[in-house]
Amino acid sequence: MSLIYCVEDDTGIRELISCALISGGYKVTGFENSRDFLNSLKTEIPSLILLDVMLPGQDGFQILSELKCNNNYSSIPVIMLTAKSSELDKVKGLELGADDYITKPFGIMELLSRIKAVLRRTSGNSSNAQTIVIDKLVIDLQKRTVFYDGIEAVLTYKEFEVLSYLGRHKGTAVSRENLMLNVWGFDYEGESRTVDAHIKTLRQKLENAGGIDIVTTIRGFGYKII
């Protein structure tokens, strides 16, 4: 049974979500603040985190950033739940590493459907291999580090996700839509320039480490690692 952490300071919403998740066959633990949530992570790792943005103390964006910078927690899928519905807020959450972004008010059936989709997608991306080695490029999936010929390229969370996804599909042309689906989430509505921007900075960092032309552009389609 999958364990889901729900971090929501509104008691009514938290209890409603908890009841829905239990009815949906999940085990759930609720938290009203970041302190209790972060302390619980030290003893039990959930399958997924539902994270509100407007929280006392640390807000959801700060918590998400902290999670994604910690190797022990960075692989836990996170769905943001918030009343902040502007495009900039959605982009901020997704860029920080959120797997999905649901605005309030939302339907319970929609919530359960998105949870299933994220769990399916993230579990489907798992692999027994802990390291991807392509010539002089070494991608450590567990430590989330990237080295080229012994020189480290320090990547952001999304840059690492893009590179590791391309690395898993070495030699295969991956479309921009496919990258958006598997890195940003199935319902991400941003334009392809978001992918292109991440590829650009990713290339710059790899080139600074000595890796030239690792990621090849497939004109009018996407990218691949040869």
C-alpha positions in Angstrom: 0.0 0.0 0.0 1.5 3.4 -1.1 2.1 5.9 1.7 1.2 9.5 0.9 2.1 12.5 3.0 -0.3 15.4 2.8 1.1 18.8 4.0 -1.8 21.1 4.3 -2.5 23.7 7.1 -6.2 23.8 6.5 -7.7 21.1 8.8 -10.9 20.7 6.8 -9.1 20.3 3.4 -6.4 18.0 5.0 -9.1 15.7 6.5 -11.1 15.6 3.2 -8.0 14.6 1.3 -7.1 12.0 3.8 -10.5 10.4 3.7 -10.4 10.4 -0.1 -7.0 8.8 -0.2 -7.9 6.1 2.3 -11.0 5.3 0.3 -8.8 5.1 -2.8 -6.6 2.4 -1.2 -3.7 4.6 0.1 -2.1 5.0 3.5 -2.0 8.7 4.4 -0.3 10.9 7.0 -1.3 14.5 7.3 0.8 17.5 8.5 -0.2 21.1 9.2 3.4 22.5 9.1 6.8 21.9 7.6 8.5 21.1 10.9 6.4 18.0 11.6 6.6 16.9 8.0 10.3 17.2 7.8 10.8 15.4 11.1 8.6 12.5 9.9 10.7 12.2 6.7 13.6 11.1 8.9 11.8 8.0 10.0 9.6 7.0 7.0 9.8 7.9 3.3 6.4 8.2 1.5 5.6 7.1 -2.1 4.3 10.6 -2.9 3.9 14.0 -1.2 1.0 16.4 -1.6 2.3 19.8 -0.8 0.4 23.0 -0.2 2.2 26.3 -1.0 0.6 28.6 1.6 2.0 27.2 4.8 3.1 28.7 8.1 6.8 29.1 8.5 8.4 27.6 5.3 6.1 27.9 2.3 5.7 25.0 -0.1 8.2 26.3 -2.6 10.9 26.5 0.0 10.1 23.0 1.2 10.2 21.7 -2.4 13.5 23.3 -3.0 14.9 21.8 0.2 13.6 18.3 -0.8 15.1 18.4 -4.2 18.5 19.4 -2.9 18.6 16.5 -0.5 19.8 13.2 -2.1 17.7 11.2 0.4 14.4 12.9 -0.7 15.0 14.2 -4.2 13.4 11.2 -5.9 10.1 11.4 -4.0 7.4 12.6 -6.4 5.6 15.9 -5.3 2.3 17.3 -6.3 1.7 20.9 -5.4 -1.8 21.8 -4.1 -2.5 25.5 -4.0 -4.8 28.4 -4.6 -2.0 30.2 -6.4 -3.1 29.6 -10.0 -1.0 32.1 -12.0 1.2 30.7 -14.8 4.3 32.0 -13.0 3.5 30.1 -9.8 2.9 26.9 -11.8 6.2 27.4 -13.7 8.0 28.1 -10.5 6.7 24.9 -8.9 7.5 22.8 -11.9 11.0 24.3 -12.3 11.8 23.5 -8.7 11.0 19.9 -9.4 7.3 19.3 -8.7 5.8 16.5 -10.7 2.3 18.1 -11.0 0.5 21.2 -9.9 -3.2 21.2 -8.9 -5.0 24.4 -8.1 -7.8 24.8 -5.6 -10.7 24.1 -5.7 -10.2 20.7 -7.2 -12.3 17.5 -7.6 -11.5 14.4 -5.5 -11.7 12.2 -8.6 -9.3 14.5 -10.4 -6.9 14.4 -7.5 -6.9 10.6 -7.3 -6.4 10.3 -11.1 -3.4 12.6 -11.0 -1.9 10.8 -8.1 -2.2 7.5 -10.0 -0.7 9.1 -13.1 2.3 10.5 -11.2 3.0 7.3 -9.3 2.7 5.3 -12.5 5.1 7.7 -14.3 7.7 7.9 -11.6 7.7 4.2 -10.9 7.9 3.5 -14.6 11.1 5.7 -14.7 12.8 3.6 -12.1 15.7 1.3 -13.1 17.9 -1.2 -11.4 20.9 0.6 -12.9 22.4 3.2 -10.6 24.8 4.7 -13.2 24.6 5.6 -16.9 27.9 5.6 -18.6 28.2 7.0 -22.1 31.8 7.2 -23.3 33.4 9.7 -20.9 30.0 10.9 -19.5 29.0 9.3 -16.1 25.5 10.0 -14.7 25.0 8.7 -11.2 21.3 8.3 -10.7 21.5 7.7 -6.9 23.9 10.5 -6.0 22.4 12.7 -8.8 25.9 13.8 -10.0 27.2 14.2 -13.6 30.9 13.9 -14.6 32.6 14.2 -17.9 36.1 12.8 -18.1 36.3 13.2 -14.3 35.1 16.8 -14.3 31.8 17.5 -12.5 29.0 19.4 -14.3 26.7 20.8 -11.6 23.1 20.6 -12.9 19.8 21.9 -11.6 17.1 19.3 -10.7 15.4 19.6 -14.1 18.6 19.7 -16.1 19.6 16.4 -14.4 16.2 14.9 -15.2 16.5 15.9 -18.9 20.0 14.5 -19.2 19.2 11.2 -17.4 16.1 10.7 -19.5 18.1 11.2 -22.7 20.8 9.0 -21.3 18.3 6.1 -20.6 17.3 6.4 -24.2 20.8 6.7 -25.7 20.7 6.6 -29.5 17.0 7.3 -29.7 15.6 10.6 -30.8 13.3 11.9 -28.0 10.7 14.5 -29.0 10.2 17.7 -27.0 6.7 16.5 -26.2 8.1 13.3 -24.8 10.6 15.2 -22.6 7.8 17.5 -21.4 5.6 14.5 -20.6 8.3 12.5 -18.7 10.2 15.4 -17.0 7.7 18.1 -16.4 4.5 16.0 -16.1 1.6 14.8 -18.3 -0.4 18.0 -18.0 2.3 20.6 -18.3 1.1 23.3 -20.7 4.3 25.2 -21.2 5.7 25.7 -24.7 8.6 23.8 -26.2 10.9 26.7 -25.6 11.0 25.6 -21.9 12.7 22.3 -23.0 15.0 24.2 -25.4 16.1 26.6 -22.7 17.0 23.7 -20.4 18.9 22.0 -23.2 20.8 25.2 -23.8 22.0 25.6 -20.2 22.6 21.8 -19.9 24.9 21.9 -23.0 26.8 24.9 -21.6 27.5 23.1 -18.3 28.6 19.9 -20.1 30.8 21.9 -22.4 32.4 23.7 -19.4 33.3 20.2 -18.1 34.8 19.3 -21.5 31.9 17.5 -23.1 31.2 18.9 -26.5 28.2 18.0 -28.6 26.9 15.3 -26.2 23.3 16.3 -26.8 22.4 16.4 -30.5 19.5 18.4 -31.9 17.0 16.6 -34.2 15.7 19.5 -36.2 11.9 20.0 -35.9 11.6 17.1 -33.5 13.7 17.0 -30.3 17.1 15.7 -29.0 19.2 12.6 -28.5 22.4 11.4 -27.0 24.3 9.4 -29.7 
